[in-house]
Amino acid sequence: MSKPVSILFFGTQIATGGAQKSLLDQANWFHAHGHKVTVAFFYDKENLHGKWQQNVGYPIHVIASCQNWIGEWKSVLELFKGLRRLWKLLRHGNFDVVESFTHDGNILALPLAWMIGVPLRLATHHGLTNNYPCWRERLHAWIVNYGVANMLVAVSARSRQSALSEGIKAERIVIIKNGIRPLPVETVNKLEVRKTAGLQDGDIFLVSVGRLVYEKAHEVLINAMPLILQKYPNAKLGILGDGVLRPQLEAQIVEMHLTKSIRLFGMLDVVTEYLAVADIFILPSRSEGLPIALLEAMSAGLPVVVTNLDGMDDLVKHGQHGLLVPVEDPRALADAVLQLLSDLPTTRKMGLAARSLVMENYTEEIMCEQYLSLIKRCLETSELE
């Protein structure tokens, strides 16, 4: 198969997050390589549709008119209205491929694509959120196991293991690891960024990036800060991201008298500037697939401190690219940061090794070439049948 493909990338919500970034990265790459790309989201959670549409050369559709109900599917009427619009888009789009992102995206889009007869229907698994309803998990497994989805793409070994534990058959799963476009940290005006971030000369800057939700465990990182400050009172922590737990984290920071040492920067369009001036990147998560934020930090040449989740050691080799620590252990988190700060030459070598690893194995180009190879292989097999 040498002709361009017509592909629909589908996600549940327009929001700032790893799955959305992966979706847009793939859409941009396929568009740049001559394929016909369409993007659709079920709803616009953060009112970003206009901004996103201005920055790309392919259509981005918003299917439903509401903003924030998909988590519980409260509005049955609105759900069916949205599904009707999605049906029309799929029917008139003449797509060769539909690739959907996250469990809800797979559940919403792929049965319709199957009924319409879209030749290739790819589900993706980016990790499962906490307290995901059991009935939707079972429905998702059925969609993959019985051919409504041709294949499930897991973004990491951990995501594959999660899919297996959900009851998805091994032969229905393929791993294509997340990839990123390496960040241009060399172009950043570091003095200006440090000033904007409120850093003084000599301050140590620790950075964490992620939504302020339970899975990211930022409260554990905040609990670790007093232990770090005992030895390095000039240490500053910047948390980049937003979410439902922001008021709780703000109250924790105030209660622990850490307002001068910890800053919640909120949601940022680009994290390059802050990663460029950081000393260490910290990911204290309780669960992850293959986090885009971690890959970006490593591509920026940062040593990392990461919780030792299943499969995370496939990416971060302890003592080579950073340090792995137990989940929900503030003392271990602090000790790891202190260890890195106590041996800066070794720490810098870890950062360089982290960047080399990403550049050689986890780029957008590598990821998208693997997706294209999978698409070609599946479509060719379908044509032969």
C-alpha positions in Angstrom: 0.0 0.0 0.0 1.7 3.2 -1.2 -1.3 5.6 -1.5 -2.0 8.1 1.3 -4.6 7.0 3.9 -7.6 9.0 5.1 -7.4 8.8 8.9 -9.7 10.1 11.7 -8.0 10.7 15.1 -10.7 10.7 17.8 -10.4 11.8 21.4 -13.0 12.5 24.1 -12.1 15.9 25.3 -10.1 19.0 24.1 -7.9 19.6 27.1 -4.2 19.9 28.0 -3.0 16.4 28.6 -0.6 13.6 27.5 -3.2 11.7 25.4 -4.3 14.9 23.6 -0.7 15.8 22.9 0.0 12.4 21.5 -3.1 12.6 19.3 -2.1 16.0 17.9 1.5 14.9 17.4 0.4 12.0 15.3 -2.1 14.1 13.4 0.6 16.7 12.6 3.0 14.0 11.4 0.6 12.2 9.2 -0.6 15.5 7.7 2.9 16.6 7.0 3.6 13.3 5.3 0.8 13.7 2.8 -2.1 11.8 4.4 -5.6 13.1 4.7 -6.1 13.9 8.4 -9.3 14.7 10.3 -9.4 15.2 14.1 -12.5 15.0 16.2 -13.2 15.4 20.0 -16.4 14.7 21.7 -16.4 18.0 23.6 -14.2 21.0 24.4 -13.4 20.9 28.1 -11.0 23.9 28.2 -12.3 26.1 25.3 -9.2 25.4 23.2 -10.9 24.5 20.0 -10.4 27.8 18.2 -6.8 28.1 19.3 -6.0 24.5 18.2 -7.7 24.9 14.9 -5.7 28.0 14.0 -2.4 26.1 14.5 -3.1 23.2 12.1 -3.9 22.6 8.5 -6.6 20.0 8.9 -10.1 20.1 10.4 -10.7 19.7 14.1 -14.4 18.9 14.9 -16.1 19.2 18.2 -19.0 16.7 18.3 -21.0 17.6 21.3 -22.0 21.1 22.5 -21.6 20.5 26.3 -18.3 20.9 28.1 -17.9 18.6 31.1 -20.1 15.6 31.4 -18.4 12.7 29.7 -16.9 11.3 33.0 -20.3 10.2 34.2 -22.3 10.4 31.0 -25.1 12.3 32.8 -26.9 13.6 29.8 -28.3 10.7 27.8 -29.9 13.1 25.4 -26.7 15.0 24.7 -24.8 11.7 24.4 -27.1 10.5 21.7 -27.0 13.8 19.9 -23.2 13.7 19.9 -23.2 10.1 18.7 -25.5 11.0 15.9 -23.1 13.8 14.8 -20.2 11.4 15.0 -22.1 8.9 12.9 -22.6 11.5 10.2 -18.9 12.5 10.3 -17.8 8.8 10.0 -20.3 8.0 7.3 -19.4 11.0 5.1 -15.6 11.0 5.8 -14.7 7.9 3.7 -12.0 7.0 6.3 -9.5 4.2 5.8 -8.6 4.4 9.5 -10.1 5.5 12.8 -7.7 5.7 15.7 -9.3 6.6 19.0 -7.6 7.6 22.3 -8.4 6.5 25.8 -11.0 4.0 26.9 -13.9 6.3 26.5 -12.8 7.4 23.1 -12.5 3.8 22.1 -16.0 3.0 23.4 -17.6 6.0 21.7 -16.0 5.9 18.2 -15.1 2.4 17.3 -18.5 0.7 17.4 -19.8 3.3 15.1 -16.8 3.0 12.8 -17.3 -0.8 12.8 -21.0 -0.5 11.9 -20.2 1.9 9.0 -17.5 -0.4 7.8 -14.3 1.6 8.3 -11.6 -0.9 7.2 -9.2 -0.3 10.2 -10.2 0.6 13.7 -7.4 1.2 16.2 -8.0 1.5 19.9 -5.2 2.9 22.1 -4.4 2.3 25.8 -2.7 5.2 27.6 -3.3 3.9 31.1 -6.5 3.6 33.1 -7.8 6.4 35.4 -8.5 5.7 39.1 -12.1 4.5 39.8 -12.9 3.8 36.2 -16.4 2.1 36.2 -16.2 -1.7 36.0 -19.0 -1.9 33.4 -17.2 0.4 31.0 -13.9 -1.6 31.5 -15.7 -4.8 30.6 -17.4 -3.1 27.6 -14.0 -1.8 26.4 -12.5 -5.3 26.7 -15.4 -6.8 24.7 -14.9 -4.1 21.9 -11.3 -5.1 21.5 -11.6 -8.9 22.0 -14.4 -9.4 19.5 -13.2 -7.4 16.5 -15.0 -4.1 16.9 -11.5 -2.8 17.2 -9.0 -4.5 14.9 -6.2 -3.9 17.4 -5.3 -2.3 20.7 -2.1 -0.2 20.7 -0.6 0.0 24.2 1.8 2.9 24.7 4.1 1.1 27.1 4.7 -2.3 28.7 2.8 -1.2 31.7 -0.2 -0.2 29.5 -0.1 -3.7 27.9 0.0 -5.3 31.3 -3.0 -3.2 32.4 -4.9 -4.2 29.3 -4.2 -7.9 30.0 -5.5 -7.4 33.6 -8.7 -5.9 32.2 -9.3 -9.1 30.2 -8.1 -8.1 26.8 -6.5 -11.0 24.9 -2.8 -10.8 24.3 -3.1 -11.4 20.6 -5.2 -8.2 20.3 -2.5 -6.0 21.7 0.6 -4.4 20.1 3.0 -2.0 21.8 3.9 1.3 20.2 5.7 3.4 22.7 4.9 7.1 23.0 7.3 9.5 21.3 7.8 13.2 21.4 9.3 16.0 19.4 12.5 16.9 21.4 12.3 20.2 23.1 14.4 23.1 21.8 15.9 24.0 25.2 19.0 25.5 23.6 17.0 28.5 22.3 15.6 29.5 25.7 16.7 32.8 27.4 17.4 31.1 30.8 18.0 34.3 32.7 14.7 35.8 31.6 12.8 32.5 32.4 14.4 32.3 35.9 13.3 35.8 36.6 9.8 35.1 35.4 9.7 32.0 37.6 10.7 34.0 40.7 14.1 32.3 41.1 17.0 34.1 42.7 20.7 33.5 41.9 21.8 30.2 43.2 18.3 28.8 43.7 17.8 25.1 42.9 14.8 24.6 40.7 12.9 21.3 40.9 10.0 20.8 38.4 7.1 18.4 38.2 4.6 18.5 35.3 1.1 16.9 35.3 -2.6 17.4 36.0 -3.5 18.1 39.6 -5.3 14.8 40.1 -5.0 11.8 42.5 -3.0 9.7 40.0 -0.2 12.3 39.9 0.3 12.3 43.8 1.6 15.9 44.0 0.7 15.9 47.7 3.4 13.3 48.3 6.0 15.6 46.6 4.9 18.5 48.7 5.3 16.4 51.8 8.9 15.7 50.7 9.9 19.3 50.3 10.6 20.1 54.0 13.1 17.2 54.1 14.8 18.7 51.0 14.8 22.2 52.5 16.6 21.1 55.6 19.7 20.7 53.6 19.0 23.0 50.6 16.9 25.9 51.9 17.4 27.6 48.5 15.5 24.8 46.7 12.3 25.8 44.9 9.6 23.5 43.5 7.5 24.4 40.5 4.5 22.3 39.7 3.2 22.8 36.2 -0.4 21.8 35.6 -4.0 22.3 36.8 -6.8 20.1 37.9 -9.5 19.4 40.5 -7.0 19.1 43.4 -5.5 22.5 43.1 -7.4 24.0 46.1 -6.4 21.0 48.2 -2.7 21.4 47.2 -2.8 25.1 47.8 -4.2 24.6 51.3 -1.5 21.9 52.0 1.3 24.3 50.9 -0.1 27.1 53.1 -0.6 24.7 56.1 3.0 23.5 55.8 4.4 27.1 55.5 5.9 26.3 52.0 4.5 29.3 50.1 8.0 30.7 49.6 9.4 27.3 48.3 6.6 25.8 46.2 4.7 27.5 43.4 1.8 26.1 41.4 2.2 27.6 37.9 -1.1 26.3 36.5 -1.6 25.1 33.0 1.0 26.2 30.5 0.9 25.8 26.7 4.6 25.2 26.5 6.8 23.8 29.3 10.1 24.1 27.4 11.2 27.3 29.1 10.8 25.9 32.6 12.4 22.5 31.8 15.3 24.4 30.3 16.1 26.1 33.6 15.3 23.2 35.9 17.9 21.1 37.8 15.8 18.0 38.4 12.5 16.6 37.1 10.2 14.8 39.6 7.3 12.5 38.7 5.7 11.2 42.0 2.7 9.4 40.2 0.7 6.6 41.6 -0.1 5.4 38.0 1.1 6.1 34.5 1.3 4.7 31.0 4.3 6.2 29.3 4.2 9.8 30.4 4.8 12.5 27.8 5.9 14.9 30.5 8.7 12.5 31.5 9.9 12.0 28.0 10.0 15.8 27.4 12.0 16.3 30.6 14.5 13.7 29.6 14.8 15.2 26.1 15.6 18.5 27.9 18.6 16.8 29.5 17.2 16.6 33.0 18.0 13.8 35.5 14.7 12.5 36.8 13.3 11.1 40.1 10.4 8.8 39.3 8.2 6.4 41.2 9.0 2.8 40.4 5.8 1.8 38.8 5.6 -1.4 36.8 7.3 -0.9 33.5 8.9 2.4 34.4 12.3 0.8 34.6 12.0 0.1 30.9 12.5 3.8 30.4 14.4 5.0 33.4 17.4 2.9 34.4 18.1 3.5 38.1 21.4 5.3 38.5 21.8 5.9 34.8 19.1 8.3 33.8 17.9 9.2 37.3 16.6 7.5 40.3 13.5 5.3 40.9 11.7 5.5 44.3 8.8 3.7 45.9 5.2 5.0 45.4 3.8 7.3 48.1 7.0 7.6 50.0 8.0 11.3 50.7 11.2 10.3 52.5 12.4 8.2 49.6 11.5 11.0 47.2 13.4 13.5 49.3 16.4 11.2 49.7 16.6 10.7 45.9 16.6 14.4 45.2 19.2 15.0 47.9 21.4 12.3 46.4 21.3 13.9 43.0 22.0 17.4 44.4 25.0 16.0 46.4 26.9 14.8 43.3 26.3 17.3 40.5 28.8 15.9 38.0 27.2 12.4 38.1 23.7 14.1 38.0 24.7 16.0 34.8 25.8 12.7 33.2 22.4 11.2 34.1 20.7 14.1 32.3 22.8 13.7 29.2 22.1 9.9 29.2 18.4 10.6 29.6 18.4 12.9 26.6 20.4 10.4 24.5 17.9 7.7 25.3 14.9 9.7 24.2 16.6 11.0 21.0 17.5 7.4 20.0 14.3 5.6 21.0 11.3 7.8 21.8 10.9 10.5 19.2 7.7 11.4 17.3 9.3 10.2 14.1 9.9 6.7 15.5 6.5 6.5 17.0 4.6 7.6 13.9 6.6 5.4 11.5 5.6 2.4 13.7 1.9 3.5 13.5 2.2 3.9 9.7 3.8 0.5 9.4 1.0 -1.1 11.5 -1.7 0.7 9.4 -0.1 -0.4 6.1 0.2 -4.0 7.3 -3.4 -4.2 8.6 -4.9 -2.5 5.5 -2.9 -4.7 3.1 -4.1 -7.8 5.0 -7.7 -6.6 4.8 -7.3 -6.0 1.0 -5.9 -9.5 0.5 -8.9 -11.0 2.4 
